[in-house]
Structure formats: C-alpha cells, structure tokens
Amino acid sequence: MGVGLLSTAVSGLQAFQRSISVAGHNISNANTDGYTRQRIELGTRPPSFTGQGFIGNGVQVESIERVFDEFVIERLRNTTSSSSQYETLALLSGRVSNLLGDDQAGLGNGLEAFFNAVQALADDPSSIPVRQVLLAEGESLIARFHNLDSQLDSMRDEINGGLSNMVAEINTLSTAIAEANRNIVDATSQGSGAAPNDLLDERDSLINRLSELVSVRTVEQENGATNVFVGSGQSLVTGFLASELRTVPNDFDNRRIDIAVVGAGISTVITDNLTGGQLGATLEFRDVTPELSDAILFNPGMGLYLAGGSRLSFQPPPEN
C-alpha cells in the first residue's frame, strides 16, 4: 500500500513538473512572433486490479496541445491578405493621385490655364498677344504631359522590379514551408504521433507571411504536411516539394512582366489568377491604371495630338 501511495505521489509530481515546464515555455515565448500558447492535457494512469476492485495509480501526461482554432487561423490569413492588398492599393493609388494633383507638375493647373487661354482666344481671335499666350500655355501643358509620362514610366519600372522581388520572396517562403513539412513529418514519426508544436508554429508563421504577399489556401495531409495553393488552385507547395514562380515577358507588351508557375518542366502563366496580398494589389493596380498617353484625346481643333502614337505635340489652331 505504501509503495502504491508513493508511486501515485510521484506521478503527480512528474505531471505537474511538466505542467510548470509548459507554463514556463509559454511565458518565455510571450513576445515571440507566431508562437501559440501550449496546454498540457492530463489523464489518469491505468488502475491496478485488486480483490476489492480497481485502485487508481495517479496521473499522467496525455499530450501537449497548441491552443488554437483552425477556423480563426484561416480567417486571419484571409484578412491579412485582404488588408495587405488594400494597403498596397492605397499606397500606389495615392502616389498617382499626388503626382497628377501636384500644383507645380500636375495636370489641374496646367489644364485650367490652357483652357482659359483657349477661351480668351475665342473671345478675341484677332489678338496677337492672346495667341502668343495660348502657344505658351500649350507648350507648358505639353511639357507637363511629358514630365508626368516620364514619371509614370519610372513607376512602371519600379512596379516590375517590385513584382520580381515579391516573386523571389514567395519562392523563398514556399521552399521554407516545404522544408518545414519535412521536419514536421519526421518529428511526428519520431515522437510516435505526438505533434511538434513549435515546428507547427514555425510553418504557420511562414504561411501567414506568404498570405501577406498573395492569397493562399491550405489543405493538410494525413501525415501532417500541408499543401499550399495560390490563385485559382495552382499548387505552390505539395508535401516536401515547392513549385517555382518566375517572371516572364508579356507576349504583347515587353514592358510588362507576367508571372508563371513552373511544374514538371512546364511554365504556365498565372498572372490573371493571382489575387490578394501585395502581389495581387500590384497586379491589379498595374492593370487598371492606363498609360498617360492613352488618356489623351486626339483633338486637332484644340491643337493637341499624338505624333506616331508616342509623343504628344502642340499645334496652334489655324487662323480664321
């Protein structure tokens, strides 16, 4: 009886010693990014049968679980992707708005001055000074157009560079997720099915970071590995393998770049299927923002025209 009592007492000491260790681990990682609080699950040890019945043998540690909700994690990723998308769109759109609305280099004041000069000429078509003012305002407006076009061209080049950097970062993250899958499967096998909580946190952090760049969807396999999909279902990570994304020239405009996924040696363009995150926002902004020259109307009566479809020039209106 004494031996049984001591064994029961020792089981309690061991179980709560491990509970204290888990609590200490939680406290130590309170400020660790991506860490999920862990909880120890206790259960009774198998009882011993005696002539009078079963006598309990104390407590034991059943498992150590992460305190997390898979639904909440999925919603967090979706929200992170949407938030990153809107922030990026607001940043890029704000730059264009500030550029076009600038008092010194924007279009507002230039257009107003030009059309005031046109109205003045309409009121007094025979006045030489008024015609000279119109010529000056027309040339000034053309200079503004060329300056803005040059800045928008620079912004387009910046966007292309940003797309290349984001694709490189996505490839780095997908490779890291595939490696995390391998480590998780190996650790689960070595631990007889016990979940390697810290490795799971590491993988979740990588996927959360990926969701900031592009919208993702995950499917967990039976062995513990997680498959990651982007776009309309293109596989980015399958088990221990990561598919590579590449930037390729657009078939119709060599100034634009497309994004392709490489699988089994075949490159497939998926630009139109990528949504969400910084990457999706950048692609959306690029597609919905027209070239400045595309917004200029051909109007020979006003004296504005596109020479060869590339350079804007000014021609004074014909004399009456």
Secondary structure, DSSP 4 states (H G I P E B T S, - for coil): -HHHHHHHHHHHHHHHHHHHHHHHHHHHTTT-TT---EEEEEEEPPPEEETTEEE---EEEEEEEE---HHHHHHHHHHHHHHHHHHHHHHHHHHHHHHHH-TTTSSHHHHHHHHHHHHHHHH-TT-HHHHHHHHHHHHHHHHHHHHHHHHHHHHHHHHHHHHHHHHHHHHHHHHHHHHHHHHHHHHHHHTTT---HHHHHHHHHHHHHHHHHS-EEEEE-TTS-EEEEETTTEEEEETTEEPEEEEEE-SS-TTSEEEEEEETTEEEE-GGG--SHHHHHHHHHHHHS--GGGGS--BTTTTEEEETTTEEEE-PPPP-
